[in-house]
């Protein structure tokens, strides 16, 4: 956008230069027409003959439009000379008109020069503004790129955090499964241990029962109380000291 504006201003300046150059050329041409030609040695009879031929040629023109066209093509210097020759009073009016035309060109040329300087100043100001805007755009692009990198880094950290949380959740579930398995195993072991204790108690009760019966028989058949007591003691501490 800035480049397009610069090109448009450059084109306007070039067009202004062309207009100024054309105006200068017109002014120089007009001044040159006033001084056109050099004195020619012509006799009075030839002058009269040429004037008569001019009159006849003008009379042969069909209408005022063609005469006006010819009059517009007539150099100013020629018109000045003819008017001065025919009527000196009209010469001052022709000179005033020519001077006014010349001043009009000079004024237009001065105005165009002023417009050119104004455009040059505008180009300079716009160029500075374009450079400032370009610098701001570069700063914004740099800031945008920095924020983009930060965003990418934040997204990577977030992905790592999600992965870590997922891994921890998986480990938690695995540990919970293992704890449940260990609890079940512990319950089984406790039940097995209780079953073993019950069998052991049952076995001990059976041993005591058998020992009691043996003691009863011994008491009934023995006449020595000391032997009976010793037998009972041995039965009680049999089987690795149950009681």
N, C-alpha and C positions, 0 to 999 in steps of 0.2 A: 504494500500500500504506500509506504514512504517512497519507494523507488518510482512508482507511477506518478506521484505528485511532483517529484524532482524532474522527471522527463517532461511532464506537462509544462512546468515552469521554464525549462530550457527551450522547449518548442516555442513558447510565447515570447521569450527573449529573442530567439532567432527571427521570429516573424516581425518583432518590433524593429530589429536591426534592418531587416529588408525594407520595412516601411520607411525608416529614417533614410536609408540609402536611396530609395526611390524618390523621396521628397527632396533630398539634396540634388539628385540628378535633374529633377524637374526645375528646381530653382536655378541651377547652373545653366540648364538649357534655355530657360527664359532669359536669363542675363545674357547668354550668348546670342540669342536671337536679336536682342536689342543692338548688339554690336556686330551683327552678321554682315559680312561683305566688306569690301574695301572700295574707296572712291574710284569710279570709272569715268574716264573722259568721254562724255557724250555731248553731242551738239544740241542746240536748242531745237532744231528741226526734228531730230530723232526723238527728243523728249515729247514733243507735241504728237508725233506719229504714234508713239507707244501709248500715250494717253488716249488718243482716238481709238486705237485698237482695243484698249481696255474697255472703253465705253461701249463699242460695238459688241464685244464679247459678253458684257453684262446684259445688254439688251437682248441678246440671243437666248439668254437663260429663260426657261419656261415659266418659272414661278419664284415666289419669294423664298420658298424652302431651299431651292438650289442656291439661290444667292446667299442665303444665310449660311448654308453649308460652306460655300466658298469663303465667305467672310470669316468664318470660324477657323479656317485653315490658313488664313493670311497671317504671316509673321507680324508681330507687333511693330518691329522696326519699320517695316514697309508701310504699315498703316500710319505710323507716326510721321513718316516722311511725306506721305500723300496728304495727310490732314494738315500738316504744317505748310505744305505748299499751297493747298487749296484755301485754307482758312487758318490763319495763325491764331485766331481766337479759340478754335476748337482744339489746338495742340495742347494747351494747358489741361483741358479736360481729359485727353487721352493719356497724358503723362500722369495725371492723378490716378486714373484707373489702373494704369500699369503699376504705379507705386503701391496702390492698395493690394493688387494681386500679389506683388512681391512680398509685401508685409504679411499677407495671409499665409504664404508659404513659410516665411521665417517664423511666424507665430506657431504654426502647426509643427514645424521642425523643433522649436523650443519645447512645445508641449510633449512631443514624442520623446525628446531627450529626458524630460522630467519623468514621464511615465516609465521609461527604461530604468532610470535610477531608482524609482520606487519599486519596480519589479525586482531589481537586483537586491535591494534591501530586504524585500519580502522573501526572496530566495535564500538570503543569508539567514534570516530569522527562522524560516521553515527548516533549513538544513540543521541549524542548532537544535530545533525542537525534535527533528527526526533522530538526530544523534542521541539526544537525551532519552527519547522514547525507546530507542534501540538498546541503550544501556539498561533501562528499566526492564525491558523484555528479557535481556540476557540474565539480569539478576533474578527475575521471576523464574526463568527456566532452570537456573542453577538451584534455586530454593526448591522448586518442584522435583528436580532430580534427587536432591538430598532427602526430601520427604518420602520419595518413592523408595529409596534405599532403606530408610528407617522402617517403612511399612513392610518391606520384604523381610527385614531382620525380625520385626515383631511377629510376623506370620510364622517364620521359622521357629522362633521361641515358643509360640503357641502350639505349634505342631509337636515340638519336643515335650511340652508340658502335657499335652493330651496323650502322647505315647507313654510318658512316665505314669500318668494316672491309670491308663489302661493296663499297663504292666503290673502296677500295684494292686489293682482290682483283681487281676488274674491270680496273683500270688495270694491275695486274701482268700479268694474262693478255694484255691488249692489247700491252703492251711486249714480252712474250715472243714474241708472234706477229710483232711488227715486227722484233725481233732475228733471229728465224728467217728472216724474209723477207730482211733485209739480208745475213744470212750466205749464203743461197742466191744472192742477187744478186752478192755478192762472189766467191763461187766461180765463178759464170758469167763475171764480168768477168775473173777470173784465168785461167780457161780460154781466154777469148777473147784475152786479152793473150799467153798462151803460144802460142796458135795464130798470132797475128800475128808473134811473135818467131821462131817456126819458119819462117814464110813469108819473113820478112826475112832470116833466116840462109840459107835456101835460095836466096833471090834473090842474096844476096851471094856465096854459093858459086858460083852460076851465073855471076855477073859475073866472079869471079876465074878461073873456068874458061875463060870466053871470053877474058878478058884474057891468060891464059897461052897460049892457042892463038894469039892475035894476036901475042904476043911471040915465040912460037916461029917463026911465019912470018917475022916481021920479022928475027929473028936469022939465019934461013936465007937471006933474000934481000938483007940489007944487009951492006955491007962496012965500015960505020962503027960501031964498038962504042959510041961516045958517044951516037949517035942511038938505039941500041937501049936503052940504060940510061935515057935520058930518056923514052922511050915507056913503059917499064915503070913508071917513077915516076908518070907521069900516070895510068896505068891504076889504080895502087894508091890514089891519092887522088881518084879520080873518085867521083861520086855522093855529094857532101857529106862526103868524108873518112870512108870506111867503116873504114879500118884506121889 
